[in-house]
Amino acid sequence: MTTCEVHWRPSGGRGEFEFVPADSLMDRAIVVDFDHLNVRIDAEVSGRSAQGKPRLRKREPNNRQKLHLPQLVMAVAALPEPARSDLLHAVEFPLENKAFVMDQMDFDVVEDDGITAVLSPLRVSILHSDFQVQLDDRLRAMAEDLANIDAIRTRSPELAAAVEAHAAEVAKGVNSSTIRKTADRLIAVKSELFGLTNAGSAHMLVEADAKPEVEAEEITGKEGRILTRLHVYKERDRKFAKQVRDHYRRANGGKLVCEACGTVPVDLYGEAGDRSMEAHHKVPIEELQPDSITPVTEMAMVCATCHRVIHSAKPCLTIEQVRALIAGHVP
């Protein structure tokens, strides 16, 4: 299976979407396959050569009821809408509508007969950051929302209604701005209940909301409480923490080393020191994606003291910032 990329390019007032490789979508109509949602949607977009460059063009360029390809994918995935112009030259998290620009969107080309290309979304990258949303994870989580709709309804009938309204619009299989409107409503209801969460699916947020509060929520307040809770519970997951420990033991000759202060607790305290090491999620809380699987490489091992310092501020201090604090206070 081949892949293709759609890149945002600055051009004029609103920017352009360029596809690579240049021959992947040229002179083809584009259909998007949302496999987890059991629907395909004619994007009403095609690949064309414009001033010698491979560009995406809407079938009806002036019809605002029709979404461009990246905007369509983001709307179906119930993600915030990207802006077309990079006016801010920066990005803040959690993401909000038109407060960021898409850098790149990747697709599998699942079918191509030379006339129509069927694309399956993989991931989207955000300009001015290393942030990526794994679209396949996101769409799978949305299907799980529908499978868990009764549990969602028990927590919030309004949230369940928003999930179902958006799913019903997507299921029509038609490119329409109404998909964006139902996505915005779903995002708004989740934000009212749980705070901004980037890509948090409804059932995941409901499950997190039912768990006991954690101390770190006192720093973040209501807006960041669910992301903070998810962050802390991931760090406390014993099975996952063991995988992280095993990974870093192999990387450090059998010992756990605090990535912030450099201490090797087992050398100081024996096995008791080893038990004091804790797994820390390196991805900032504001950038956490509840729907995505966390690889062990996104985790760090830190001693209990450094971990407390990391979580002592909002946003959390980075490991690099803690190292700088230590360096500035070493006699």
Stockholm file with secondary structure:
# STOCKHOLM 1.0

chainA/1-331         MTTCEVHWRPSGGRGEFEFVPADSLMDRAIVVDFDHLNVRIDAEVSGRSAQGKPRLRKREPNNRQKLHLPQLVMAVAALPEPARSDLLHAVEFPLENKAFVMDQMDFDVVEDDGITAVLSPLRVSILHSDFQVQLDDRLRAMAEDLANIDAIRTRSPELAAAVEAHAAEVAKGVNSSTIRKTADRLIAVKSELFGLTNAGSAHMLVEADAKPEVEAEEITGKEGRILTRLHVYKERDRKFAKQVRDHYRRANGGKLVCEACGTVPVDLYGEAGDRSMEAHHKVPIEELQPDSITPVTEMAMVCATCHRVIHSAKPCLTIEQVRALIAGHVP
#=GR chainA/1-331 SS CEEEEEEEECCTTTCEEEEESTTTSBTCEEEEEEGGGTEEEEEEEEEEEETTEEEEEESSTTCTTSCCHHHHHHHHTTCCCCBSSCCSSSCCSSCCTTSSBEEEEEEEEEEECSSEEEEEEEEEEETTSCCEEEHHHHHHHHHHHHHTHHHHHHHCHHHHHHHHHHHHHHHTCCCCHHHHHHHHHHHHHHHHHHCCCTTCCHHHHHHHHHSCCCTTHHHHHHHHHHHHHHHHHHHHCHHHHHHHHHHHHHHTTTCCCCTTTCCCHHHHHTHHHHHTEEEEECSCGGGCCTTSCCCGGGEEEEEHHHHHHHTTSSSCCCHHHHHHHHHHHCC
#=GC SS_cons         CEEEEEEEECCTTTCEEEEESTTTSBTCEEEEEEGGGTEEEEEEEEEEEETTEEEEEESSTTCTTSCCHHHHHHHHTTCCCCBSSCCSSSCCSSCCTTSSBEEEEEEEEEEECSSEEEEEEEEEEETTSCCEEEHHHHHHHHHHHHHTHHHHHHHCHHHHHHHHHHHHHHHTCCCCHHHHHHHHHHHHHHHHHHCCCTTCCHHHHHHHHHSCCCTTHHHHHHHHHHHHHHHHHHHHCHHHHHHHHHHHHHHTTTCCCCTTTCCCHHHHHTHHHHHTEEEEECSCGGGCCTTSCCCGGGEEEEEHHHHHHHTTSSSCCCHHHHHHHHHHHCC
//
